[in-house]
Amino acid sequence: QCILHSCVSKHQGLLHKFPSDKKLRRIWFRSINKRRKASQDGIPYLCENHFRKDDYKFVPGCNTNRKLKPNAIPTIFRRTCYTKSQRVVVNPYEVDSFEHFMEYFAKHVNASTLAMYNVKITDKFVSFYKLTFTDGLASVKVNVAISDELDVTVYIHDEMVYPSNLYWVIPKTGKLTKFMQLDILLRYYREGNQVIVQGQSKYLQNLEMASYFINCLIIDCKSQKPIHEGRRISELLSLLHNQVTSLMAQDCSDEAIEFAEELLGISHEAYDITRNLLDLPEHHDMPTDDSDAETDVIFVDETDESSL
């Protein structure tokens, strides 16, 4: 457990053994003794609450994806360290930081979506890419990259997709804010086609988001609700999900769009209700209405409709 008597976190979070280097070890003890009484029994450890975020380095493959830097020195000594229940609860579907993204994207992005891509992880960016082979030579077919500033960049055959063509998924800041946004981008660009959105793509865009969040709600209901209540709610959500899936497989006829608006509440008035239920983006994150433009999603290259 943590060496500090005042630290109530004890067994929670990462524990770091005092360094074997005598000079650095003395610095650690000196930092502690200036502020708090410490236990002298057994092997001394400090918990993660006493270190800053930049005291850690990203190490892919280890259990926590991060390790304490060799020269890190504890500097955080509050009167009482926060317990797990006292910490601010973060929406698990939102991207809090690049470190948070690297640690959790494999959990919150659909596994079948990730399986379609190769993934390269560095401390500066995470790249999701697919290769194509011509006459035995490999080239990048599609590359979706997330920088350490959470900027999103998409390349199709080495040609960058204009940022404005991504605003139907991500905010106009160009930054990733939800794991769902990455899931949608990876699925839409998987065939290496440019996607151009005209007007407010109420139909396909909201079907994609609804499908994603309904799945998330089903999982949450099964894991958090009482068994009988979770089963009842998940059955209702599964029925809705089947209807959404059916709509996604149909042609975008006027009748289908009208039914989708009634089912999902895609109009502005009903959208607020749907947004609260499914945690959809605010209106300002959506493309603005253009009464003269068609509500449509156009693929530059023809694709099999069933794959959509």
N, C-alpha and C positions, 0 to 999 in steps of 0.2 A: 504494500500500500504506500501512498505518498508519505514522505518523511515529515511533512509539516503537520503539527498538531492542529492548526487552525483550518486545515483543508478538509472539507466535509465530502469531497468527491471520492476520496479513498480508492476503492477498487474500480471506479468508473473511468473509461477512456484509456488512452495509452499511458504506460508507465515507462520512464526512462532511467536506466541504471546510471549511477554517477560515473563519470569518465575515469578510465584507468590512468590517464596522464595526470601526474601529481600536480602540475601547475594549474591545469584547467580544473582539476578537482577542488583545489583550494579556492579558486575563483567562485565556483558554484557554492561552496560552503559560506564564503564571505558574503555573497549576494543574499543568501538565506538568513544568516545570523544578524544582518543589519536590520532585518524586518520582523522575523518570526522565530519562535523557538522550534527546534527540530529534534526529532527523536534520534538517538545515537545507537539504537539497538539494531542488530542485524545488518543486512545489505541495504544501503540507502537508495531510494528511488524518488523521483519527482514525477508528478503527473503532467499531462499535456497542458493543463490550465495555466501553467507558469511560463509558457513559451508563446512567442508571437507566431503568426502564420508564416512569415518569411524566415523563421528558424528551421522550417522543414523544406526538404527537397522531394520532388516527385520521383518515385522509383517504381516503374511498372513491373508487375509480377509479384510484389510482396503483398501480404495480406491486406494492408491498409493503403497501399499505393503511395505511401510517404514515409520518410525517415528523417530523424533529427540530424541536422548538419553537424559535422564533427566539432566545429568551433562555436556552436550555439551556447548561449549563456541565459539562464532563467532571469527574467526581468519583471514578470507579472506576479505581484503579491497583494491581492485584494484582502480585505479583512476576512472575508469568507468566500471561498471559491464556490462558483455556482454548481448546484446539483443538476442532474439531468432534467428534473421536473421544473427547475427555475429558468432554464434556458428558453430563449425565444423559439417558438415552433415555426419552422419554415415550411411553406407549401412544398411537398416533395416533388411536385411536377414542375416547379419553377427552377430555373438555373440561377443560383446565387452568386457563383464566381467560377473562374476557370478551374480552380482546384475542385470545387464541388461538381462541376461538369465532368471532369476526368474520373472522379471517384464513382459517379452514379449513372453515367450514360448507359452503361451495359445493363443496368437494372431497369431503367425507365424507358428505353427505346426498345420497341418490339424485337425479340430475338430473331424472328424470321427476316425482318428488315436488315438487321446487322449482318446476318449470314450471307447476304447478297454482295457484301463489300469486303475489301481488305481494309485494315485499319492500321495507320501509322501514328504512334503517340510520341510526342516530344514535350519538353517543358515550354515550348513556344507555340505549339499548335497540335491539333488532332485532325488527321486527314482520313476521310472515308473515300476510297477510290476503287474503280473497276478497270481492269485491263482488257484490251482487245489485241488480237494477234493477226498480223497481215504478213504473209510470206515468212512466217517464223519470227517476225520482229514484233515485240510488245510495245504498245503505246497506251496512254491513259485515255480511257473512254469517257469517264466522268469522275470528277473529284470535288467533293464537298468538304471544305476546310473550315475549322473553327479556331480562331487565333486565341492567344492568351488574353486578349481584350474582349473576347467573345464576338468578334466580327465574323460574319459569315461570308464566304466566298465560294462560288460555284464555277467550275470549269467544265466545258463540254468539248472534248477533243482539243485541248489546249486553248480554247477560246473562252474568255471570261463572260459569264452571263451578267448583263447589266444589272446593277443593284436594284433599280426600280422594278425589274421583273421578278424580284423576290419579295416585294412588299405585300403580296397577297398572303404570305406565310409569316414573315418576320416584320417587326416594327420598322418604321422609316429611319430609325437610328442605325439599322443594318446589323444589330446585335441579337444574338440568340437569348431569348428570355424564358423559353419553355422547352422541355425535352420533346414535346409533341411536335414542335416546329421542325426539329431535325428529322424526326420519323417521317413526316410528310415530305420533306425535301428529298430524302433518300429514296422514297418510293416513287415520287414523280419523275425524278431524273435518272432512274435506274437503267433505262434503255438508251441513255445518252441523247435525249431529245431536248431541244429548247422548249420551254413552256412560257407562253405569253398570255397574260391575263388581261381581258378587256372588261371595263366596267367593274361593278361589284359582283364578283363571282359568288353569289349567294348559294348556288345550288351545290356544285361539286365540292367547293371549299368547306361548307358547313357539314356536308355529309362526311367528309374526311375527319373533321374535328369531332363530330358527334360519334362516329364509329370508334375513334381512339378513346374518348373520354368515357363512353359507355363501357368499354372493356375495362378501363381503370376502375370505374364504379363497381362493376361486377366483382372484381378481385377484392376491393375494399370491403364490400358487403360480406363476402364469404369469410374474410379474415377478422373483421372487427365486430360485426353484428352478432347477436345471439343466433344460434343455429337455425331455429324455425323462422325468425324474422329475416335473417340473411338469405335463406333459401327462397322465401317468398319474393323479396325484392330482386334478387338475382334472376329469378324466373321472368319477372316482368321486364327487367332490363334486357334479358336475352331475347325476349319477343320483339322488343323495340330494335335491338341490334339486327335481328333477322330482317326486319322491315327496311332498315337502313341499307343492309347489304343487298337486298333485292332492288332497291332504288338505284344503287350504284351500278348495277348490271344492266339497267334499262337505258334506252336512248333518252336524251334530254328533251322529251316532248313537253308541250305546254301543260298537259294533264299531269305528267309526273312531277314537274316543278311545282304546280299548284298543290298537289298532294304532299310533297315534301315540305312546303311552307306551312301547311296545316299540321303536319306531324311533328316537325322540329321547331316550329316557331321562328322562321327565318326573317319575318318582317321585323322592322325596327321595334314595334311595340312589344311583340312577343319575344323578340331576341333577348331583351333584358331578363325575362323570366328564364329562358333557356340558358343564358350565360351564367346565372346564379346556380342552376342545377348542374351544368356540365363544366363550369369554370372556363367558359370561352373568353376570348379577348374583349376588351372594351371596344366601343365603336370607333374610337380614334385609332385603334390598331388595325382596323379594317380598311380596305380601299374605299375611297369616297364614291358616292353614287354618281353615275353619269347617265342621264336619262336618254341621251342619244346613242349610247353604246350598248351593244348586245351583252347580255350576261352569258359569258361563255369562256371556256378555256380552250385555247388552240394549241395543238402540238405541231411543230414545224414538220417533223417526219411522221408518217402514218404509223400508228401502232394498233395492235390487236385490241379491239374494244373490250374483250373479256378481261384483259390484264388491268384495265382501269377500274 
